[in-house]
Amino acid sequence: MFEYLEPDASGASNIPPSPSARPQPRPERVRHLLYGSLAGIDRTIKILHAYGYADPNDWSDPIPVPPNSGAASAASPDGMTWMVILTKTLLIE
């Protein structure tokens, strides 16, 4: 049931370091913004889902972007630009 670990030649024990000796990962939130046509945004979300990065339901509903904003330069063929947002929490070591 219990193992006795013999010290090695240097006299040090063979006990593995405790889990608390390793730095604990810390959570960090990152935000992804996609701008473009509804078709382009939908395709990108599906690609990221295929990679296993994010579920399509984790993205916000599409939001129309005002034409005078800087993001409107990514206008779709119909002249309308949309935006969706994903907030993801990653563990940083």
N, CA, C and O atoms as CSV, one atom per row, in Angstrom:
chain,resi,resn,atom,element,x,y,z
A,1,MET,N,N,0.819,-1.187,0.000
A,1,MET,CA,C,0.000,0.000,0.000
A,1,MET,C,C,0.871,1.261,0.000
A,1,MET,O,O,0.675,2.135,-0.845
A,2,PHE,N,N,1.807,1.371,0.910
A,2,PHE,CA,C,2.702,2.521,0.946
A,2,PHE,C,C,4.058,2.098,0.425
A,2,PHE,O,O,4.512,0.982,0.680
A,3,GLU,N,N,4.706,2.996,-0.309
A,3,GLU,CA,C,6.043,2.706,-0.807
A,3,GLU,C,C,7.050,3.512,-0.021
A,3,GLU,O,O,6.859,4.703,0.223
A,4,TYR,N,N,8.115,2.858,0.369
A,4,TYR,CA,C,9.204,3.568,1.008
A,4,TYR,C,C,10.208,3.906,-0.075
A,4,TYR,O,O,10.675,3.012,-0.781
A,5,LEU,N,N,10.550,5.171,-0.222
A,5,LEU,CA,C,11.488,5.609,-1.253
A,5,LEU,C,C,12.866,5.768,-0.625
A,5,LEU,O,O,13.072,6.580,0.277
A,6,GLU,N,N,13.801,4.970,-1.127
A,6,GLU,CA,C,15.171,5.015,-0.618
A,6,GLU,C,C,15.858,6.293,-1.094
A,6,GLU,O,O,15.624,6.725,-2.223
A,7,PRO,N,N,16.698,6.907,-0.264
A,7,PRO,CA,C,17.487,8.043,-0.737
A,7,PRO,C,C,18.501,7.574,-1.778
A,7,PRO,O,O,18.979,6.441,-1.721
A,8,ASP,N,N,18.825,8.451,-2.730
A,8,ASP,CA,C,19.823,8.071,-3.736
A,8,ASP,C,C,21.227,8.276,-3.159
A,8,ASP,O,O,21.370,8.595,-1.979
A,9,ALA,N,N,22.246,8.097,-3.973
A,9,ALA,CA,C,23.636,8.153,-3.506
A,9,ALA,C,C,23.996,9.502,-2.890
A,9,ALA,O,O,24.866,9.575,-2.022
A,10,SER,N,N,23.336,10.564,-3.331
A,10,SER,CA,C,23.671,11.885,-2.782
A,10,SER,C,C,22.963,12.140,-1.457
A,10,SER,O,O,23.194,13.159,-0.806
A,11,GLY,N,N,22.110,11.218,-1.066
A,11,GLY,CA,C,21.378,11.395,0.181
A,11,GLY,C,C,20.036,12.064,-0.017
A,11,GLY,O,O,19.258,12.188,0.929
A,12,ALA,N,N,19.754,12.498,-1.236
A,12,ALA,CA,C,18.466,13.148,-1.508
A,12,ALA,C,C,17.397,12.082,-1.675
A,12,ALA,O,O,17.680,10.979,-2.143
A,13,SER,N,N,16.229,12.394,-1.311
A,13,SER,CA,C,15.115,11.454,-1.436
A,13,SER,C,C,14.597,11.461,-2.864
A,13,SER,O,O,14.777,12.445,-3.581
A,14,ASN,N,N,13.961,10.390,-3.282
A,14,ASN,CA,C,13.384,10.282,-4.611
A,14,ASN,C,C,11.924,10.713,-4.636
A,14,ASN,O,O,11.192,10.358,-5.560
A,15,ILE,N,N,11.502,11.452,-3.665
A,15,ILE,CA,C,10.110,11.888,-3.602
A,15,ILE,C,C,9.878,12.926,-4.692
A,15,ILE,O,O,10.636,13.890,-4.801
A,16,PRO,N,N,8.841,12.739,-5.495
A,16,PRO,CA,C,8.567,13.725,-6.548
A,16,PRO,C,C,8.150,15.062,-5.933
A,16,PRO,O,O,7.612,15.093,-4.826
A,17,PRO,N,N,8.396,16.169,-6.648
A,17,PRO,CA,C,8.003,17.472,-6.110
A,17,PRO,C,C,6.484,17.539,-5.947
A,17,PRO,O,O,5.725,16.938,-6.708
A,18,SER,N,N,6.085,18.272,-4.953
A,18,SER,CA,C,4.639,18.390,-4.700
A,18,SER,C,C,3.986,19.189,-5.824
A,18,SER,O,O,4.636,20.023,-6.454
A,19,PRO,N,N,2.708,18.937,-6.077
A,19,PRO,CA,C,2.025,19.678,-7.137
A,19,PRO,C,C,2.037,21.194,-6.912
A,19,PRO,O,O,1.976,21.966,-7.868
A,20,SER,N,N,2.114,21.611,-5.656
A,20,SER,CA,C,2.122,23.050,-5.387
A,20,SER,C,C,3.442,23.701,-5.798
A,20,SER,O,O,3.524,24.926,-5.882
A,21,ALA,N,N,4.493,22.884,-6.059
A,21,ALA,CA,C,5.775,23.444,-6.472
A,21,ALA,C,C,5.717,23.954,-7.909
A,21,ALA,O,O,6.506,24.816,-8.295
A,22,ARG,N,N,4.779,23.420,-8.706
A,22,ARG,CA,C,4.623,23.865,-10.085
A,22,ARG,C,C,3.730,25.100,-10.121
A,22,ARG,O,O,2.776,25.196,-9.348
A,23,PRO,N,N,4.027,26.038,-11.003
A,23,PRO,CA,C,3.154,27.215,-11.074
A,23,PRO,C,C,1.759,26.808,-11.545
A,23,PRO,O,O,1.608,26.022,-12.480
A,24,GLN,N,N,0.762,27.349,-10.891
A,24,GLN,CA,C,-0.617,27.051,-11.236
A,24,GLN,C,C,-1.033,27.882,-12.448
A,24,GLN,O,O,-0.722,29.071,-12.516
A,25,PRO,N,N,-1.733,27.267,-13.407
A,25,PRO,CA,C,-2.216,28.056,-14.543
A,25,PRO,C,C,-3.224,29.092,-14.074
A,25,PRO,O,O,-4.022,28.830,-13.174
A,26,ARG,N,N,-3.187,30.260,-14.681
A,26,ARG,CA,C,-4.124,31.313,-14.313
A,26,ARG,C,C,-5.074,31.569,-15.481
A,26,ARG,O,O,-4.653,31.566,-16.637
A,27,PRO,N,N,-6.340,31.788,-15.185
A,27,PRO,CA,C,-7.284,32.040,-16.273
A,27,PRO,C,C,-7.108,33.447,-16.837
A,27,PRO,O,O,-6.848,34.399,-16.102
A,28,GLU,N,N,-7.252,33.555,-18.129
A,28,GLU,CA,C,-7.193,34.864,-18.789
A,28,GLU,C,C,-8.284,34.904,-19.857
A,28,GLU,O,O,-8.439,33.967,-20.640
A,29,ARG,N,N,-9.027,35.993,-19.874
A,29,ARG,CA,C,-10.088,36.150,-20.865
A,29,ARG,C,C,-9.543,36.856,-22.095
A,29,ARG,O,O,-8.834,37.858,-21.999
A,30,VAL,N,N,-9.890,36.311,-23.248
A,30,VAL,CA,C,-9.547,36.958,-24.515
A,30,VAL,C,C,-10.840,37.162,-25.290
A,30,VAL,O,O,-11.784,36.381,-25.167
A,31,ARG,N,N,-10.869,38.201,-26.072
A,31,ARG,CA,C,-12.068,38.520,-26.848
A,31,ARG,C,C,-11.725,38.528,-28.326
A,31,ARG,O,O,-10.741,39.136,-28.746
A,32,HIS,N,N,-12.545,37.848,-29.106
A,32,HIS,CA,C,-12.386,37.778,-30.554
A,32,HIS,C,C,-13.523,38.558,-31.203
A,32,HIS,O,O,-14.685,38.390,-30.832
A,33,LEU,N,N,-13.193,39.402,-32.161
A,33,LEU,CA,C,-14.182,40.167,-32.914
A,33,LEU,C,C,-14.057,39.791,-34.382
A,33,LEU,O,O,-12.962,39.806,-34.943
A,34,LEU,N,N,-15.173,39.459,-34.995
A,34,LEU,CA,C,-15.187,39.188,-36.432
A,34,LEU,C,C,-16.028,40.248,-37.108
A,34,LEU,O,O,-17.140,40.531,-36.663
A,35,TYR,N,N,-15.518,40.838,-38.178
A,35,TYR,CA,C,-16.234,41.834,-38.973
A,35,TYR,C,C,-16.352,41.320,-40.399
A,35,TYR,O,O,-15.414,40.726,-40.930
A,36,GLY,N,N,-17.496,41.546,-41.013
A,36,GLY,CA,C,-17.657,41.182,-42.414
A,36,GLY,C,C,-19.105,40.923,-42.758
A,36,GLY,O,O,-20.012,41.340,-42.037
A,37,SER,N,N,-19.318,40.230,-43.866
A,37,SER,CA,C,-20.682,39.875,-44.270
A,37,SER,C,C,-21.174,38.744,-43.373
A,37,SER,O,O,-20.381,38.061,-42.725
A,38,LEU,N,N,-22.486,38.555,-43.345
A,38,LEU,CA,C,-23.036,37.460,-42.544
A,38,LEU,C,C,-22.509,36.118,-43.044
A,38,LEU,O,O,-22.222,35.227,-42.244
A,39,ALA,N,N,-22.379,35.970,-44.363
A,39,ALA,CA,C,-21.879,34.711,-44.927
A,39,ALA,C,C,-20.415,34.478,-44.538
A,39,ALA,O,O,-20.039,33.358,-44.191
A,40,GLY,N,N,-19.597,35.517,-44.595
A,40,GLY,CA,C,-18.188,35.391,-44.234
A,40,GLY,C,C,-17.996,35.081,-42.757
A,40,GLY,O,O,-17.153,34.265,-42.385
A,41,ILE,N,N,-18.782,35.737,-41.930
A,41,ILE,CA,C,-18.708,35.493,-40.485
A,41,ILE,C,C,-19.153,34.065,-40.175
A,41,ILE,O,O,-18.508,33.362,-39.396
A,42,ASP,N,N,-20.257,33.643,-40.788
A,42,ASP,CA,C,-20.775,32.298,-40.547
A,42,ASP,C,C,-19.749,31.244,-40.945
A,42,ASP,O,O,-19.547,30.269,-40.222
A,43,ARG,N,N,-19.107,31.434,-42.082
A,43,ARG,CA,C,-18.094,30.480,-42.558
A,43,ARG,C,C,-16.899,30.422,-41.611
A,43,ARG,O,O,-16.383,29.341,-41.324
A,44,THR,N,N,-16.465,31.568,-41.131
A,44,THR,CA,C,-15.329,31.623,-40.204
A,44,THR,C,C,-15.665,30.923,-38.894
A,44,THR,O,O,-14.834,30.193,-38.353
A,45,ILE,N,N,-16.867,31.137,-38.380
A,45,ILE,CA,C,-17.290,30.479,-37.140
A,45,ILE,C,C,-17.303,28.961,-37.329
A,45,ILE,O,O,-16.889,28.220,-36.437
A,46,LYS,N,N,-17.772,28.506,-38.475
A,46,LYS,CA,C,-17.799,27.058,-38.738
A,46,LYS,C,C,-16.390,26.483,-38.848
A,46,LYS,O,O,-16.148,25.363,-38.398
A,47,ILE,N,N,-15.465,27.224,-39.434
A,47,ILE,CA,C,-14.076,26.763,-39.528
A,47,ILE,C,C,-13.462,26.656,-38.132
A,47,ILE,O,O,-12.816,25.658,-37.814
A,48,LEU,N,N,-13.661,27.685,-37.293
A,48,LEU,CA,C,-13.116,27.640,-35.931
A,48,LEU,C,C,-13.728,26.501,-35.121
A,48,LEU,O,O,-13.059,25.900,-34.280
A,49,HIS,N,N,-15.000,26.207,-35.378
A,49,HIS,CA,C,-15.656,25.084,-34.708
A,49,HIS,C,C,-15.042,23.753,-35.180
A,49,HIS,O,O,-14.820,22.850,-34.374
A,50,ALA,N,N,-14.774,23.639,-36.479
A,50,ALA,CA,C,-14.167,22.416,-37.014
A,50,ALA,C,C,-12.783,22.175,-36.406
A,50,ALA,O,O,-12.380,21.026,-36.225
A,51,TYR,N,N,-12.054,23.245,-36.090
A,51,TYR,CA,C,-10.761,23.116,-35.424
A,51,TYR,C,C,-10.909,22.777,-33.943
A,51,TYR,O,O,-9.922,22.467,-33.276
A,52,GLY,N,N,-12.139,22.834,-33.424
A,52,GLY,CA,C,-12.380,22.545,-32.014
A,52,GLY,C,C,-12.101,23.724,-31.106
A,52,GLY,O,O,-11.951,23.550,-29.896
A,53,TYR,N,N,-12.029,24.924,-31.668
A,53,TYR,CA,C,-11.683,26.099,-30.866
A,53,TYR,C,C,-12.870,26.691,-30.128
A,53,TYR,O,O,-12.757,27.035,-28.951
A,54,ALA,N,N,-14.006,26.816,-30.798
A,54,ALA,CA,C,-15.164,27.453,-30.163
A,54,ALA,C,C,-16.447,26.888,-30.746
A,54,ALA,O,O,-16.531,26.601,-31.940
A,55,ASP,N,N,-17.429,26.736,-29.899
A,55,ASP,CA,C,-18.741,26.275,-30.322
A,55,ASP,C,C,-19.469,27.445,-30.996
A,55,ASP,O,O,-19.358,28.580,-30.533
A,56,PRO,N,N,-20.205,27.189,-32.072
A,56,PRO,CA,C,-20.918,28.280,-32.735
A,56,PRO,C,C,-21.884,29.033,-31.811
A,56,PRO,O,O,-22.117,30.225,-32.008
A,57,ASN,N,N,-22.440,28.357,-30.820
A,57,ASN,CA,C,-23.369,29.019,-29.899
A,57,ASN,C,C,-22.672,29.942,-28.904
A,57,ASN,O,O,-23.342,30.688,-28.190
A,58,ASP,N,N,-21.345,29.908,-28.843
A,58,ASP,CA,C,-20.600,30.772,-27.921
A,58,ASP,C,C,-20.446,32.196,-28.458
A,58,ASP,O,O,-20.090,33.103,-27.706
A,59,TRP,N,N,-20.710,32.399,-29.746
A,59,TRP,CA,C,-20.578,33.725,-30.356
A,59,TRP,C,C,-21.836,34.544,-30.100
A,59,TRP,O,O,-22.920,33.988,-29.921
A,60,SER,N,N,-21.691,35.848,-30.085
A,60,SER,CA,C,-22.845,36.739,-29.933
A,60,SER,C,C,-23.698,36.697,-31.197
A,60,SER,O,O,-23.273,36.191,-32.235
A,61,ASP,N,N,-24.895,37.231,-31.089
A,61,ASP,CA,C,-25.710,37.430,-32.284
A,61,ASP,C,C,-25.046,38.516,-33.128
A,61,ASP,O,O,-24.372,39.391,-32.584
A,62,PRO,N,N,-25.225,38.474,-34.446
A,62,PRO,CA,C,-24.623,39.511,-35.298
A,62,PRO,C,C,-25.164,40.908,-34.958
A,62,PRO,O,O,-26.352,41.093,-34.693
A,63,ILE,N,N,-24.262,41.862,-34.977
A,63,ILE,CA,C,-24.589,43.258,-34.679
A,63,ILE,C,C,-24.225,44.083,-35.914
A,63,ILE,O,O,-23.102,43.976,-36.407
A,64,PRO,N,N,-25.151,44.906,-36.427
A,64,PRO,CA,C,-24.778,45.739,-37.578
A,64,PRO,C,C,-23.772,46.810,-37.157
A,64,PRO,O,O,-23.875,47.389,-36.076
A,65,VAL,N,N,-22.802,47.059,-38.029
A,65,VAL,CA,C,-21.762,48.053,-37.758
A,65,VAL,C,C,-22.153,49.339,-38.473
A,65,VAL,O,O,-22.481,49.296,-39.659
A,66,PRO,N,N,-22.128,50.489,-37.786
A,66,PRO,CA,C,-22.453,51.757,-38.448
A,66,PRO,C,C,-21.524,52.025,-39.622
A,66,PRO,O,O,-20.329,51.742,-39.534
A,67,PRO,N,N,-22.047,52.567,-40.723
A,67,PRO,CA,C,-21.227,52.788,-41.929
A,67,PRO,C,C,-20.062,53.746,-41.727
A,67,PRO,O,O,-19.078,53.650,-42.460
A,68,ASN,N,N,-20.126,54.664,-40.768
A,68,ASN,CA,C,-19.049,55.642,-40.587
A,68,ASN,C,C,-17.953,55.154,-39.640
A,68,ASN,O,O,-17.032,55.911,-39.335
A,69,SER,N,N,-18.030,53.896,-39.164
A,69,SER,CA,C,-16.987,53.390,-38.266
A,69,SER,C,C,-15.810,52.853,-39.089
A,69,SER,O,O,-15.953,52.581,-40.281
A,70,GLY,N,N,-14.675,52.706,-38.461
A,70,GLY,CA,C,-13.490,52.199,-39.145
A,70,GLY,C,C,-13.653,50.760,-39.600
A,70,GLY,O,O,-13.030,50.348,-40.578
A,71,ALA,N,N,-14.481,49.990,-38.906
A,71,ALA,CA,C,-14.685,48.582,-39.268
A,71,ALA,C,C,-15.527,48.443,-40.521
A,71,ALA,O,O,-15.557,47.367,-41.119
A,72,ALA,N,N,-16.203,49.483,-40.931
A,72,ALA,CA,C,-17.057,49.397,-42.113
A,72,ALA,C,C,-16.239,49.237,-43.389
A,72,ALA,O,O,-16.801,48.968,-44.451
A,73,SER,N,N,-14.930,49.399,-43.300
A,73,SER,CA,C,-14.094,49.204,-44.490
A,73,SER,C,C,-14.088,47.747,-44.931
A,73,SER,O,O,-13.717,47.436,-46.063
A,74,ALA,N,N,-14.500,46.856,-44.036
A,74,ALA,CA,C,-14.602,45.434,-44.371
A,74,ALA,C,C,-16.001,45.127,-44.891
A,74,ALA,O,O,-16.527,44.038,-44.663
A,75,ALA,N,N,-16.597,46.079,-45.583
A,75,ALA,CA,C,-17.984,45.937,-46.035
A,75,ALA,C,C,-18.160,44.744,-46.953
A,75,ALA,O,O,-17.283,44.415,-47.752
A,76,SER,N,N,-19.306,44.107,-46.823
A,76,SER,CA,C,-19.641,42.967,-47.660
A,76,SER,C,C,-20.151,43.471,-49.009
A,76,SER,O,O,-20.351,44.674,-49.176
A,77,PRO,N,N,-20.362,42.583,-49.963
A,77,PRO,CA,C,-20.833,43.001,-51.289
A,77,PRO,C,C,-22.139,43.795,-51.250
A,77,PRO,O,O,-22.373,44.646,-52.109
A,78,ASP,N,N,-22.988,43.522,-50.259
A,78,ASP,CA,C,-24.247,44.274,-50.173
A,78,ASP,C,C,-24.078,45.607,-49.451
A,78,ASP,O,O,-25.048,46.342,-49.264
A,79,GLY,N,N,-22.835,45.922,-49.042
A,79,GLY,CA,C,-22.559,47.198,-48.390
A,79,GLY,C,C,-22.773,47.193,-46.892
A,79,GLY,O,O,-22.493,48.194,-46.231
A,80,MET,N,N,-23.258,46.101,-46.341
A,80,MET,CA,C,-23.534,46.020,-44.903
A,80,MET,C,C,-22.418,45.243,-44.213
A,80,MET,O,O,-22.011,44.182,-44.685
A,81,THR,N,N,-21.924,45.771,-43.098
A,81,THR,CA,C,-20.904,45.093,-42.302
A,81,THR,C,C,-21.520,44.684,-40.979
A,81,THR,O,O,-22.267,45.439,-40.357
A,82,TRP,N,N,-21.190,43.473,-40.567
A,82,TRP,CA,C,-21.690,42.921,-39.311
A,82,TRP,C,C,-20.518,42.581,-38.407
A,82,TRP,O,O,-19.382,42.454,-38.864
A,83,MET,N,N,-20.803,42.435,-37.121
A,83,MET,CA,C,-19.784,42.081,-36.142
A,83,MET,C,C,-20.354,41.030,-35.202
A,83,MET,O,O,-21.527,41.095,-34.834
A,84,VAL,N,N,-19.527,40.057,-34.811
A,84,VAL,CA,C,-19.862,39.106,-33.758
A,84,VAL,C,C,-18.693,39.060,-32.779
A,84,VAL,O,O,-17.555,39.362,-33.138
A,85,ILE,N,N,-18.989,38.679,-31.538
A,85,ILE,CA,C,-17.988,38.690,-30.473
A,85,ILE,C,C,-17.971,37.330,-29.787
A,85,ILE,O,O,-19.016,36.725,-29.551
A,86,LEU,N,N,-16.774,36.863,-29.472
A,86,LEU,CA,C,-16.595,35.656,-28.669
A,86,LEU,C,C,-15.647,36.003,-27.533
A,86,LEU,O,O,-14.569,36.547,-27.770
A,87,THR,N,N,-16.035,35.696,-26.309
A,87,THR,CA,C,-15.142,35.838,-25.165
A,87,THR,C,C,-14.795,34.433,-24.695
A,87,THR,O,O,-15.681,33.629,-24.404
A,88,LYS,N,N,-13.506,34.143,-24.623
A,88,LYS,CA,C,-13.033,32.802,-24.269
A,88,LYS,C,C,-12.072,32.918,-23.102
A,88,LYS,O,O,-11.257,33.839,-23.048
A,89,THR,N,N,-12.168,31.988,-22.175
A,89,THR,CA,C,-11.238,31.948,-21.055
A,89,THR,C,C,-10.199,30.860,-21.308
A,89,THR,O,O,-10.541,29.694,-21.507
A,90,LEU,N,N,-8.933,31.251,-21.299
A,90,LEU,CA,C,-7.827,30.338,-21.533
A,90,LEU,C,C,-7.016,30.207,-20.253
A,90,LEU,O,O,-6.979,31.136,-19.446
A,91,LEU,N,N,-6.368,29.065,-20.057
A,91,LEU,CA,C,-5.471,28.893,-18.920
A,91,LEU,C,C,-4.053,29.176,-19.385
A,91,LEU,O,O,-3.549,28.523,-20.299
A,92,ILE,N,N,-3.413,30.150,-18.753
A,92,ILE,CA,C,-2.051,30.569,-19.074
A,92,ILE,C,C,-1.099,30.030,-18.014
A,92,ILE,O,O,-1.288,30.259,-16.819
A,93,GLU,N,N,-0.074,29.312,-18.466
A,93,GLU,CA,C,0.896,28.758,-17.516
A,93,GLU,C,C,2.084,29.661,-17.375
A,93,GLU,O,O,3.005,29.356,-16.616
